[in-house]
Amino acid sequence: MFLTEKSAGSDVGACQTVAKPLEGSSYALSGEKWFCSNAGAELVMVLARPQGAGTGTSGLGLFAMRRHLEDGSLNHLHLERLKNKLGTRPMPTARSF
């Protein structure tokens, strides 16, 4: 999941990630997330504010984002840093989106 942001902390209603509609039912997401619970997942959930939506938590949408596009290429996702951790190494955590 990509939910929190540096600027918002635990206040998810202050989310600044924007979801711009594309053709069909797709969206382009733009923003920076602070934490990802499993950076190697094939499908992640991302909080973003659709263009024109209201403020606060009621204006947010939850989007499913695939790691790979339909043609097999990687989606446009950039991980800034993986976190060194003990224990569950098969599920790397990261900061940034």
C-alpha positions in Angstrom: 0.0 0.0 0.0 1.1 3.5 -0.8 -1.0 5.7 1.6 1.0 8.2 3.6 3.0 11.2 2.5 5.7 13.3 4.0 3.6 16.5 4.0 0.5 14.8 5.6 2.0 12.3 8.1 -0.9 10.4 9.6 -3.4 12.9 8.2 -4.3 11.0 5.0 -6.9 13.7 4.2 -4.0 16.0 3.4 -2.9 13.8 0.6 -1.4 15.7 -2.4 -1.1 12.8 -4.8 -3.2 13.6 -7.9 -5.1 11.2 -10.1 -5.6 12.5 -13.6 -8.2 10.6 -15.8 -6.9 9.0 -19.0 -8.9 7.3 -21.7 -11.2 4.6 -20.6 -11.1 3.9 -16.9 -7.4 4.5 -16.3 -5.7 7.2 -14.3 -2.2 8.7 -14.2 -1.1 9.2 -10.6 1.4 11.8 -9.7 2.9 12.4 -6.3 5.3 11.2 -3.7 4.5 8.6 -1.0 6.4 8.2 2.2 6.1 4.4 2.8 5.3 1.3 0.9 4.6 -1.9 2.9 5.7 -4.3 0.1 7.8 -2.7 -2.6 8.0 -6.0 -4.6 4.2 -6.6 -4.9 2.6 -7.0 -8.3 -0.4 -5.0 -7.3 -0.4 -2.0 -4.9 -3.1 0.2 -3.5 -2.5 3.9 -3.7 -4.5 6.8 -2.2 -4.8 9.8 -4.5 -7.1 12.7 -5.1 -9.0 12.7 -8.4 -8.7 16.0 -10.3 -11.5 18.3 -9.1 -12.3 16.3 -6.0 -12.9 18.0 -2.7 -10.5 18.3 0.2 -10.1 16.0 3.2 -10.6 12.3 3.3 -13.9 12.4 1.5 -12.2 13.6 -1.7 -9.7 10.7 -1.9 -9.9 7.7 -4.1 -8.2 4.3 -3.6 -6.5 3.1 -6.8 -5.1 -0.3 -7.7 -1.8 0.0 -9.5 -0.1 -2.9 -11.3 3.7 -3.3 -11.2 3.7 -4.3 -14.9 1.7 -2.8 -17.8 -0.4 -4.9 -20.1 2.5 -5.2 -22.6 4.7 -6.6 -19.8 6.9 -3.5 -19.3 7.3 -2.0 -15.9 4.8 0.7 -14.8 6.1 4.2 -14.2 7.0 3.6 -10.5 10.2 5.0 -8.9 11.3 3.7 -5.5 13.7 6.1 -3.9 15.1 3.9 -1.2 14.6 0.4 0.1 14.7 0.0 3.9 17.2 -2.3 5.5 15.3 -4.6 7.7 15.5 -7.8 9.8 13.0 -10.6 9.5 10.7 -10.6 6.5 13.2 -9.8 3.7 10.9 -11.3 1.0 8.6 -8.2 1.5 10.9 -5.2 1.1 9.6 -1.9 2.3 10.4 1.4 0.6 9.8 5.1 0.7 8.6 7.1 -2.4 6.3 6.6 -5.2 
